[in-house]
């Protein structure tokens, strides 16, 4: 009987390990752009892009995305966030810089608060919507800042825990957009992006000393290719001003 029991244990242990490992690696939280590509036929109208998030069944207490765009081609005119996903959206961790082509948004909920940590229900949620004005026709890319060395302008989805851990294990796919030339299967303008998520507020521009200090900090921590202008714009929500 002892030999039989030992054999059963040896058989069950690898099976249990494989099962737990499959659960461990099944989680695949992600960010994505929607649409991820397309044709902007009428450049005068600009276009909008949704930022999608999916925690893949995991609880998240914080998420940040940093997107890079070419300011020679695009200018960000409006940034909207889905305030329902996280409790707080810190001002000093949110930025639009049209000189260097950068937009960053951070959502945060206190770790351990039962029922408040964010978890995606369904395939994805829309965490933000960005609207761009076109400055130049041609092909342009919207890319992600990921796994940076400066620790400030990064993209991550944090798993709730002590301590929180980053669940975003790979860089999200960039988006490629053709502006004003040819025929495209996807025509982008501000009305084409439709979601079921209602945005609670819109960003407003804040100027002054805080803007200058944060802009200077960013210029000295960004790679050389993005040090092309001055004036970082800090954006906050109207609800946070009250």
N, C-alpha and C positions, 0 to 999 in steps of 0.2 A: 504493500500500500504506500509506503514511504516513497519508493521509487516512482510509483505512478503519480503521486502528488507532486513530486519534484518535476516530472516531465510536464505536467499540466501547467505548473508555474512558469517553466521555461517557455512554453508555448504562448501563454497569456501575456507575459511581459512585453515581447516584441509587438504583439497586436495592440496592446494598450499604448505603447510608445508611438506606433504609427498613427493611431487614432488621434492622440493628443497633438502630434506633429502636424497632422493634416488640418486640425483646427487652428493651430498656431500660424500656419502659412496661408490659410484660406483668406484671411483678412487682407484686403487690398484697398485701403482708403486712397482717394484721388481728388485732384483738381482737374478741371477741363474747361476749355473755351467753347462757347456755342454762339454762332457757328464757328467751326474751326478753320474754315476757309470760305471764300466766296468772291463774287464780283460786285464792286460798287460802281454801278453804271452811271449814276448821277452824283458826281463828286460834291456838288454844291449842297446836297442833303446830308452828307456825312453818313455815319452808320453806328449801330450799337452792337455790343458784344456782352453776352452773359458769362459770368464766372460761376461754374457749377462745382459743388462740393459733394463728396460721398464718403461717409465714415465707414461704410461697409459693415454695419452692425455694431461698431465700437462706439463707446462713449467718449466724447471729446470735450475738453474744457477750454481749448484755445485753438485758433487757426489764424494763419496769416498768409496772404499771397502778395508777392511783389512781381509786377509785370513791367517789362521794358518795351518801349516802342520808339520808333525813329521820329524825333521831333521835326525832322526835315519834311516828313510826309504827313504826320498826324499831330493834332493837338487835342488833349482831353478837355471837353467842355462841361461834362456832367458825370458825377459818380454817385450811384445810389447803392445803398446797402440794405440787406435784409436783417433788420434789428431783432427779429424774432429768434434767430439762431443762437446768439450769445447775449449775455446780460450787459456787457460793457464793451466799448469801442474806444480805447485810449487815444487821446489827441496826439500824444507824443509818439505814438506808434502807427500813425496814419498820415499819409503824405501824397500830394500830387506835385510833380516837378515837370512842367512842360518844357523847361529849358533843356533838361537832360533826358527826358523821355522816360519817366518812372511814375508808377502809381503803387502805393502800398496801403493795405487795409488789414487791421488786426481785430479779431473778436475774442472776448475773454469771458469766462464764467468761473467763479470761485470753485476750486477743486473740492469734491466731496459733497457738494450740495445736491442732495437726492432730488431727482425730478427736474433739475435745471440744466444739467450737462446735456450738450447737444448730441443727438444721434439721428442719422439720416433715416427717414421713413420712405422707402421706395428706392428708385434708382439714383436720385440725386435731389439736392435742393439748390436754389440759386442764392448765392451769398452776396453777389453784387452785380450791378449792371453798369457798363461804361459806355458813354457816348462820345464819339470822336468827330472832330471837324477835319476835313481833308485840306492839306496845304499844298500837296503836290501829287500828280498822277503817276502811276507806276505800280510796281509790286513791292509790298512792305510786309514785315513780319512783326507779330506781337509775341514776345518770348517771356519765359519765366526766369527770375533770379532764384537759383536753387543751390543749396549746399555751398554757401559762400563762406569766406574766411572772416568777414568783418562782423558777423553775428547780428547785424542790424537789418539789412535789407535781404531778407530770406523768404522762403516759402515753406510752410510746414502745417501739419495737422497733429495736434498733441492729444495723446490718449490720456484720459483722466486717471490719475493714480498718484502715488507718492514714491518717487517723484514722477511727474508727467513725462511721457516718452513720445518722440516723434514717430508717427505712423506712416508718414509719406516717404516711401522707400525709394522712389525714383522720380526723376524730373518729369513734370507734365509736358504734354506735347504742345509745341508752339502753333500759332495760327498764321496762315499766309493769305493775304488779301490783295486782289488785283483791283486797282482803282482807275476807272474811267476809260478802259480800253477793252475791246473784244466783247464776246458774249459769254456769260457765265451761267452755270446751272443754279447758283444761289445768288440772288440779288439782295444786297444788304442796304437797308436804310433804317432810320430810327424806329420805324413801325414794324419791322419784320420779326423782331425778337419778341416772342410771346411766352409768358410764364403764368402760372397760377399763383405766384407769390406776390403779395401786396407789400410794397416798400413803405415803411413807416415814416421815412423822412428823406430829405435830400440834403446833399452837402452844400455848405456855404463856405466862402473863402475868408480866411482870417489873415490879416496882414500885421506887420509890426516887428518888434524885436524878436519874438519867438520864431517867426518865419526866418529871419536873417540868421539867427544862431543855428537853427536846425539845418538850414541850407548850407551854411559853412561846414557843419559837421559832416553832412552827406558828401560834399565835394571832396573832402579829404579822406573819406573812407570808401568811395566808389572807385572802380577801375578807371584807368586813364581815359579810355574811350568815351566815358560818360561825363567827363569834366569839361563841358563845353559851354556852360552858361551859369547865370546867377539866379537866385530867387526861388527857393523851394516854397511851395504853397502848402500850408497846413490846412486840412479840411476837418470840420467837425459837424455834428448834426444839430439841427435846431432844438431837439429835445434836450441836448446837453448844455445848451446856452441858458436854459431857464433856471 
